Amino acid sequence: MMGYLYRFGIGLYMLFIRIAALFSAKAGMWIKGRKNWRQKMADAANGDATSGKNIRTIWFHCASLGEFEQGRPVLETFSERNPGWRILLTFFSPSGYEHRKHYKHAHHVFYLPMDSLSNVRQFLDIWNPEIAVFVKYEFWFNYLRELAARRVKLFVVSAVFRKNQHFFRFYGAWFRKQLRHVTRFFVQDAASLKLLAGYGITNVKVSGDTRFDRVYALAQEEHSIPAVEAFVRGHQILVAGSTWPKDERLLKGLLNSMTQNLRLIIAPHEVSEDKIKRLMEQIGTSACRYSSYSETDHNDCRVLIIDGIGLLSRLYRYGDIAYIGGGFGEGIHNILEAATYGIPVIFGPNHGKFVEARELISEGGAFCIQDQQELNNLFLKLMNDESLRKKAGSVCKTYVKKKQGAVKMIMHDIEEAVIEKH
């Protein structure tokens, strides 16, 4: 019964997306990106086949850009160690595909076809993967069942399970049953392991979060962004990442209350032209765009607005303090990208789902603010007390360093599967 309802739900979802595409650019990209997917994929796979080599394929799937960043260290480690394998990368959302469609470590990048049984079988017939790696929350049940039927090893990495998920509701038995098709879950915490074990799902290891490996490696790399280096020289710097309108109003209030020595770098969550123009107008004459910044032409600029993508993880190295957006909305964005550089981290109250936020608050590396006054007071306290600021930054850096190791554990099991399949 639940299987029929699931198939019906997939059909309804497709209908909803097609209607939404009439009004939403993102939904339109979702539809357009999947147009003629069978032919496009078949052409790509056949092109590989002309090489005459025995092609072995590993398939990585991510919902969107955030999940990609979690799966990325596993993919890149696999690519480095297994250069003869073909790497297929798929995304469900445009936010992942459109930003990473030219990703150099994957041989092919596509949108994931919708989870109907016919789509799934055609997709798997084209690519014939030996190993599949899904990241965090992606559970498309026809894919899970068909992969198991074809004896494809399936690993789910950086997963988190909570009691309020549909798997553990009164109607969740059918959904939990599908989880048994997974070869191995690598979960972020012991609570997820315990929850799954309580329902008899024991193919689970606690690996931690692969993001720690990713951000730690980023902090060790040498990066130089000349325009940003010119902007920050000789000033106190607050780097604000993935900000939303409420965050930006608070940041403007902070700027207005501080001395001329404070400068802000703001990387908004959305970088469409309309959003950037609105933010520029909100900040006023003290704002300038990164894409057109010149130290000589903008010597009165106090706020550098990042009007492109792909820079944020490297920007935090220039900050004295980081502000992470989203805490006054649905939830904060990635705080680890900032913490790895050894600077204090500030965010809003909606952070309860993020264990790293809770732990860093308790250890004194991160700080939660509720309103404008709290932000202003906290910033002054951190900037005026160098020992406090450095201590908080050290807590953050140490926390990231000691949490590494997920990729090593995951790769051990994947490479065992490679050997078994050989």
C-alpha positions in Angstrom: 0.0 0.0 0.0 2.7 2.5 1.0 4.6 1.7 -2.2 1.6 2.8 -4.3 1.2 5.9 -2.2 4.9 6.7 -2.7 4.6 6.4 -6.5 1.5 8.5 -6.4 3.3 11.1 -4.3 6.2 11.2 -6.9 3.6 11.9 -9.6 2.1 14.7 -7.6 5.5 16.2 -7.0 6.2 16.2 -10.7 2.9 17.9 -11.4 3.6 20.5 -8.7 7.0 21.3 -10.1 5.7 21.7 -13.6 3.1 24.2 -12.3 5.6 26.0 -10.2 7.9 26.3 -13.2 5.4 28.8 -14.7 6.1 31.2 -11.9 9.5 30.2 -10.4 12.8 30.5 -12.1 14.3 27.9 -9.9 11.6 25.4 -10.7 12.0 26.2 -14.3 15.7 25.3 -14.1 14.7 22.1 -12.4 12.5 21.1 -15.3 14.8 22.4 -18.1 17.9 20.6 -16.6 16.1 17.3 -16.9 14.9 17.7 -20.4 16.1 14.9 -22.7 18.1 13.5 -19.9 18.1 9.9 -21.3 19.7 11.0 -24.6 22.2 13.3 -22.9 23.3 10.6 -20.5 23.4 7.9 -23.1 25.5 10.1 -25.4 28.0 10.8 -22.5 28.2 7.2 -21.5 28.6 6.0 -25.1 31.4 8.5 -25.6 33.3 7.0 -22.7 32.8 3.5 -24.1 34.6 4.4 -27.4 37.8 4.5 -25.4 37.8 0.7 -25.4 38.6 0.5 -21.7 36.8 -1.4 -19.1 34.9 1.5 -17.4 34.2 1.2 -13.7 31.8 3.7 -12.3 31.2 5.2 -8.9 28.1 7.4 -8.5 27.9 10.3 -6.0 24.6 12.0 -5.4 23.9 15.2 -3.5 20.7 17.1 -3.0 22.2 20.5 -3.3 25.3 22.6 -2.9 25.5 22.2 0.9 25.4 18.4 0.7 28.0 18.5 -2.1 30.4 20.3 0.2 29.9 17.4 2.7 30.5 14.7 0.1 33.2 16.6 -1.7 36.2 15.4 0.4 35.1 11.8 -0.1 34.7 12.2 -3.9 38.1 14.0 -4.2 39.9 11.4 -2.1 38.4 8.6 -4.2 39.3 10.4 -7.4 42.9 10.8 -6.3 43.3 7.2 -5.2 41.4 5.6 -8.0 42.2 7.5 -11.2 40.9 4.7 -13.5 37.3 5.0 -12.3 34.6 7.1 -13.9 33.0 9.5 -11.5 29.4 10.4 -12.0 28.0 13.2 -9.9 24.2 14.0 -9.7 22.2 16.8 -8.0 18.6 17.0 -7.2 18.5 20.8 -6.9 19.6 23.6 -9.2 21.5 25.2 -6.4 23.9 22.3 -6.6 24.0 21.5 -10.3 24.2 25.1 -11.6 27.2 25.9 -9.3 29.0 22.7 -9.9 28.2 21.5 -13.4 31.8 22.1 -14.5 33.3 20.4 -11.4 36.7 19.1 -12.5 36.9 16.1 -10.3 33.8 14.4 -11.8 33.7 13.1 -15.3 30.0 13.8 -15.7 27.6 16.0 -13.8 23.8 15.7 -14.3 20.5 16.4 -12.6 19.1 13.3 -11.0 16.1 11.9 -12.9 12.9 11.8 -10.8 12.4 8.7 -8.8 10.0 6.7 -10.9 10.8 3.0 -11.5 11.2 3.4 -15.2 13.5 6.4 -14.8 15.6 4.6 -12.2 16.1 1.5 -14.4 17.0 3.5 -17.4 19.4 5.6 -15.5 21.2 2.6 -14.0 21.2 0.8 -17.3 23.1 3.7 -18.8 25.7 4.1 -16.1 25.9 0.7 -14.5 27.6 1.9 -11.3 29.4 -0.5 -9.1 29.3 1.7 -6.0 26.9 4.6 -5.1 27.5 7.3 -2.4 24.5 9.4 -1.3 25.1 12.4 1.0 23.2 13.1 4.2 19.4 13.2 3.6 18.8 11.8 0.1 16.6 8.8 0.3 14.8 8.1 -3.1 13.3 4.7 -2.5 13.1 3.4 -6.0 16.8 4.1 -6.4 17.5 2.4 -3.1 15.6 -0.7 -4.0 16.9 -1.0 -7.6 20.5 -0.5 -6.4 20.1 -3.3 -3.9 18.4 -5.6 -6.6 21.5 -5.0 -8.8 23.9 -5.6 -5.9 25.4 -2.2 -6.1 27.1 -1.2 -2.8 25.4 1.9 -1.5 27.0 4.2 1.2 25.2 7.1 2.9 27.7 9.5 4.3 27.4 12.4 6.9 23.8 11.2 7.7 21.8 12.5 10.7 18.7 10.9 12.1 16.2 12.5 14.5 13.1 11.2 16.2 10.8 13.6 14.4 11.7 12.3 10.9 9.1 10.4 9.0 11.1 7.1 9.4 10.2 7.1 13.1 6.6 8.2 13.0 3.7 5.9 13.6 3.4 5.5 9.8 7.2 5.0 9.2 7.5 1.3 9.0 7.6 1.1 5.2 10.1 4.0 5.0 12.4 2.3 7.6 12.2 -0.9 5.6 13.8 0.9 2.6 16.7 1.9 4.7 17.8 -1.7 4.9 18.8 -1.5 1.2 21.8 0.7 2.2 25.1 -1.1 2.6 26.5 1.2 5.2 25.4 4.4 6.9 28.1 6.7 8.2 26.3 8.9 10.7 27.5 12.1 12.3 26.7 11.3 15.9 26.0 8.5 18.4 22.4 9.6 18.8 21.7 8.7 15.2 23.4 5.3 15.7 21.3 4.6 18.8 18.1 5.7 17.1 18.6 3.4 14.2 19.7 0.5 16.4 16.4 0.8 18.3 14.6 -0.2 15.1 17.0 -3.0 14.2 19.1 -1.1 11.7 22.7 -2.0 12.5 24.6 -1.4 9.3 25.8 1.9 10.8 29.1 3.5 11.9 29.7 6.8 13.6 32.2 8.6 11.4 31.5 12.2 12.3 30.9 15.0 9.8 33.0 15.1 6.6 32.8 18.9 6.6 35.5 18.9 9.3 38.0 17.3 6.9 37.0 19.7 4.2 37.3 22.9 6.1 40.5 21.9 7.8 42.1 21.2 4.5 40.9 24.5 3.1 42.6 26.4 6.0 45.9 24.7 5.2 45.8 25.9 1.6 47.5 29.1 0.4 45.0 31.5 -1.0 45.4 35.1 -2.0 42.6 37.5 -3.0 44.3 40.8 -3.8 41.2 43.0 -3.7 40.2 41.7 -0.3 43.7 42.0 1.0 43.7 45.7 0.0 40.3 46.3 1.6 41.2 44.7 5.0 44.6 46.3 5.4 45.0 48.1 8.7 41.3 47.6 9.8 39.3 45.5 12.2 37.3 43.0 10.0 34.0 41.3 10.5 33.3 38.7 7.8 29.6 37.9 7.4 28.7 34.8 5.5 25.4 33.6 3.9 23.4 36.5 5.2 19.7 37.1 4.9 17.9 40.5 5.1 17.4 40.3 9.0 21.1 39.6 9.4 22.0 42.5 7.0 19.9 45.0 9.0 21.7 44.0 12.2 25.1 44.4 10.4 24.2 47.8 9.2 23.2 48.8 12.8 26.6 47.5 14.0 28.4 49.4 11.4 26.7 52.6 12.3 27.5 52.2 16.0 31.2 51.5 15.5 34.3 53.5 14.7 35.6 54.1 11.3 38.2 51.4 11.8 35.6 48.7 11.5 35.1 47.2 8.0 32.6 44.5 7.0 32.8 41.9 4.3 29.3 40.6 3.5 28.7 37.5 1.4 24.9 37.3 1.0 23.1 34.0 0.7 21.6 35.1 -2.6 23.7 37.0 -5.2 21.2 37.8 -7.9 21.5 41.3 -9.3 18.3 42.4 -7.6 19.5 41.2 -4.2 22.9 42.8 -4.6 21.3 46.2 -5.6 18.9 46.0 -2.7 21.8 45.4 -0.3 23.9 48.2 -1.8 21.0 50.6 -1.3 20.4 49.4 2.2 24.1 49.9 3.3 24.4 53.2 1.4 27.4 55.1 0.2 29.9 53.2 2.4 29.3 50.0 0.4 31.1 48.8 -2.7 31.0 45.6 -4.9 33.8 43.1 -4.8 33.6 42.7 -8.6 34.5 46.4 -9.2 36.5 47.2 -6.0 39.7 49.3 -6.4 41.6 50.6 -3.4 42.2 53.9 -5.1 38.7 54.4 -6.3 37.0 53.2 -3.1 39.1 54.4 -0.2 36.0 55.5 1.7 34.4 52.0 1.3 33.6 50.3 4.7 31.5 47.4 3.4 32.7 45.0 0.7 29.7 43.2 -0.8 30.6 39.9 -2.4 28.6 39.7 -5.6 29.7 36.3 -6.8 29.9 32.7 -5.6 32.7 30.4 -4.5 34.7 32.9 -2.4 33.2 32.6 1.1 35.2 29.7 2.5 38.4 31.6 1.6 37.2 35.0 2.9 37.0 34.0 6.6 40.8 33.9 6.8 40.8 37.7 6.5 38.4 38.2 9.5 38.9 39.0 13.2 35.4 37.8 13.9 32.8 35.9 11.8 29.0 36.4 11.6 27.1 33.5 10.2 23.7 34.2 8.6 20.4 32.3 8.8 20.0 32.3 12.6 16.9 34.6 12.4 15.3 32.3 9.7 15.2 28.6 9.1 18.7 27.9 10.6 22.3 29.0 10.5 24.6 28.2 7.6 28.0 26.5 7.8 29.9 27.8 10.9 32.9 25.4 10.4 34.2 27.3 7.4 34.9 30.2 9.7 35.8 28.3 12.9 38.7 26.5 11.1 40.6 29.8 10.7 40.6 30.3 14.5 38.2 33.3 14.8 35.2 33.7 17.1 31.8 32.9 15.5 28.6 34.8 16.1 25.1 33.8 14.9 21.4 34.2 15.7 19.1 32.1 17.9 17.9 29.4 15.4 20.9 27.0 15.7 19.4 24.2 17.7 19.7 21.6 14.9 23.5 22.1 14.7 25.5 20.2 17.2 28.7 22.1 16.3 27.0 25.4 17.2 25.8 24.1 20.6 29.2 22.6 21.4 31.2 25.6 20.4 28.9 27.9 22.5 29.5 25.7 25.5 33.2 25.7 24.9 33.4 29.4 24.5 34.3 29.7 20.8 30.9 30.7 19.4 28.3 33.2 20.6 24.5 33.5 20.1 22.9 36.9 19.9 19.2 37.8 20.0 19.0 41.4 18.9 20.9 44.5 17.8 22.1 45.5 21.3 23.5 42.1 22.0 25.4 42.1 18.7 26.9 45.5 19.3 27.9 44.7 22.9 29.4 41.4 22.0 31.4 42.8 19.1 32.8 45.6 21.3 33.7 43.1 24.0 35.5 40.8 21.6 37.4 43.6 19.8 38.4 45.4 23.0 39.6 42.2 24.8 42.2 40.7 22.6 42.9 37.8 25.0 39.2 36.8 25.0 39.0 37.0 21.2 42.1 34.9 20.7 41.0 32.4 23.3 37.6 32.0 21.5 39.3 31.7 18.2 41.7 29.0 19.5 38.7 27.0 20.8 37.2 27.1 17.3 40.4 26.0 15.6 41.1 23.2 18.0 37.5 22.0 17.8 37.7 21.6 14.0 41.1 19.9 14.1 40.1 17.3 16.7 36.9 16.4 14.8 38.6 15.3 11.6 38.7 11.6 10.5 35.4 10.9 8.8 36.8 10.7 5.3 39.4 8.1 6.4 36.8 5.9 7.9 34.5 6.2 5.0 37.2 5.6 2.4 38.3 2.4 4.2 34.8 0.8 3.6 34.5 2.1 0.1 37.9 0.8 -0.9 37.0 -2.6 0.6 34.0 -2.5 -1.8 36.3 -1.6 -4.7 38.4 -4.7 -3.9 35.4 -7.0 -3.5 34.0 -5.8 -6.9 37.3 -6.3 -8.7 
